[in-house]
Amino acid sequence: VVPSINCDTRAGKISIPEFMARCPAGCQETKQPVYGTDVYASISSVCNAALHSGVMTNAGGKILVNKVAGQASYRGSFSNGIRSMSLPKWRESFIVSAGKAKKGVTYPSILEFLTSRSEVVRTGQKDVKASPATTTHQTTTTPEPTTATPEPTTTSPKPMTITTIQPPTTTSITTVKPRAATHKIREAGSNHPLYASLIAAASSNQFKTIILVLSSHCAPSALIYSLQTKSHSLRSSKMNQESNSCKAGPECTRKGANTSAVVPDTGYTWTEVGSDDTPGKPLNHWDYPAPRFHGKGPISIGFVYDTEKVSTACFDVKEQDSVPKFQEPVSQGDPNCKVDIVFLMDGSWSIGKRRFNIQKEFLADISQALDVGMAGPMLGIIQFGNDPVTEFNLKAYSSSRDLKPVIEKIVQKGGLSNVGKALSYTNKHFFTDASGNRGGPPNVAVVLVDGWPTDKVEEASRLARESGINIFFVIIEGPDNNEKQNVVETNFVDKAVCRTNGFFSLNVPSWFALRKAVQPLVKRVCDTDRLVCSKTCLNAADIAFVIDGSSSVGTGNFRTVLQFVANLTKEFEISDTDTRVGAVQYTYEQRLEFAFSQHNSKPELLNAIKRINYWSGGTSTGAAITYASEQLFSKSKPSKRKIMIVITDGRSYDDVRAPALAVHRNGVIAYSIGIAWAAQEELEYIATDPDKEHSFFVDEFDSLYKFVPKIIHNICQEFNSQPRN
């Protein structure tokens, strides 16, 4: 027998480490939370994790669940119609697979559910062990608490649930509750939401007994009648009745109490007993055990009354929960989209109120689609008109669910559409440490423009790009041929965006089609490999130092050379995703001091440079260039600019022209630095054209430091002058 579970059942609530279960149909529509990919955090819905992993369709079916150790992180993803979320850490995990039993393994037909840290409720064939999971609400009356407990039965074993619906009074009701539930009473009869949920449970043949604890002043008679009638119609045979209704008498009721039947006889006898209704006196609790109703067959629904007089607030009462309510963890963001992004929204008067609201709806949709969090994208908004203003910065909100209501409250500023001014403001004031800029993730600015800007954008955009900001433009209802004469700056999009290859611009023909751009735009801003403007001259290179260690250099001068190498290295942003540095020392032979991938932080790298030991020997510069190309640049990343800096103090014993020409053809930018007896013509052969920008000479080792600013300037100037297509 494979036990059935619900769509909202979480693996962590089941105490068994390996089990089979049957999921119902339609779990995809319930949108129960799932955390992780392939390996899921135990707070995930078991059935929805099965849908996400593809081992089950939305039609439901059998699955096999194996619990495993907790993970340091869980990666969210979208798969098979289910969006799973990321989670940094959780104590327990599980893996779900197709519901095929392993050979020789017997799986439990009864699942044990955890109700607290130290208690287990077994839901199974004959009974429920009630005492560990019993919840008691203290009362001001003297009788013993009423315990609603189903009688043992031998037919159709099913789990049992008891739902308590009552106002927050001091009434004493003890209920057995293997799961938590919340119901709100709003109206009577078969339209009542409680009616639909209970009948659905009854029709699924999932429960043997349902006992409701209702307030006689909250639960309308029509609801009771509808439930009773439906319960009766579900039976395969007439239900047996067991009624412990109190008989009139001083030991049962207070003086003046009334007893009356409220619904027709359809297999049950329903009795409502009230208390004193004398003016000036409050209605009191019953002073006798409440009635219980059971019967044989698929379903029994019984009602226990509490006649405490309450206000209409009792129609919105939540059930007391014996298990602490689980707080859903906030998503840490999509790690596959780790960017710092700002949207520049058009607040000019030309946009109008209606289109401004469409723009806000678009940004709200974007904020939800991005899955904002510290492990993924962080988002801010600048509104521009005559002058730009920051609506909120990157560190203001760390989850998508917090952003939507904030975006909806943004008020239109008005004015012109000064995009250039807004880009300059973004470059100077937005991507700062104080605003939450994280440094590592790419910076992205998405400009939304109604028509065209009212100022020039070229210079402000160029400065922003050189600062590493990836500029996107979304043009809504751009200028047609007749309107282009009114545009302040022709081809303003190509002059502004990061690259002119079409990837960084979207043209939307109508404001009413703007929502269709949500997914295409999210896909583009999250494609970090193509956010090339984040690659600056200081964070996008593989740099190989080829250092002369010949006898003519000497120990003291060799230390000076290493200090020069360290001073150059300090200018770059060093990490495994930013600039990387490798080093080769040569004499007649060559030695790899460290590779590009060996040191991924600046302090570690500087320490490695300091530890290089002087070798001493001859001078074979040509062989050293070939060796550096094979040992270092063959492992360089395609997205990196390859830079080689050769430092020598004399003429080479071998030819340098052929090795230098080979590395030039492979896209390596070569700089040559000669000291003292270095041959000028060899330095020019080694250097990339133009020679004067890539070749340097000094008479003394102590003057090397003067070339640090010049070399950095040349590297950056060359980087920034590359074509933007």
Protein Blocks (a to p, Z undefined) as FASTA:
>chain_A
ZZdddfklcfklpcbfbdcddddehklmnopacedehiacfkbcfklmmmmnopacfkbp
adddddddddfbdcdddeehiacdddfbdfbdcdddddddcehiacdfbdcddfbfkbcc
dddfkbccfklmpccdddfbfbdcddddddddfehiadddddddddddfbdcddddfbcc
ddddfbgcjllmklmmmmmmmmnopafbdcddddfklmcfklmmmmmmmmmmmpmbdcdd
ddfbdcedfklmcghiacddfbdcehiacddddddfbehiacdddfbdcdddddedjbdc
dddddfbdcdfklmmcccddfbdcddddddebjfklcccddddddfbfklommlmmmmmm
mmmmmmmmnopafklccdddddddfbccdfbdfklpgcfklmmmmmmmpccebdcddfkl
mmmmmmmmmmpfknopaolaccddddddehiafbdfklmmmmmmmnopacddddehiadf
klmmmpmbghklmmmmmblnhpmpccdfbfklmmmmmmmmmmmmmmmmlmmmlpcfklmc
ccdddddfbfklommlmmmmmmmmmmmmmmpccdfklccdddddddfbccdfbdfklpcc
fklmmmmmmmpccfbpaddfklmmmmmmmmmmmmpcfkbccddddddfbdcfbdfklmmm
mmmmnopacddddehjacfklmmmmpccdfklmgccdfbfklmmmmmmmmmmmmmmmmmm
pccZZ
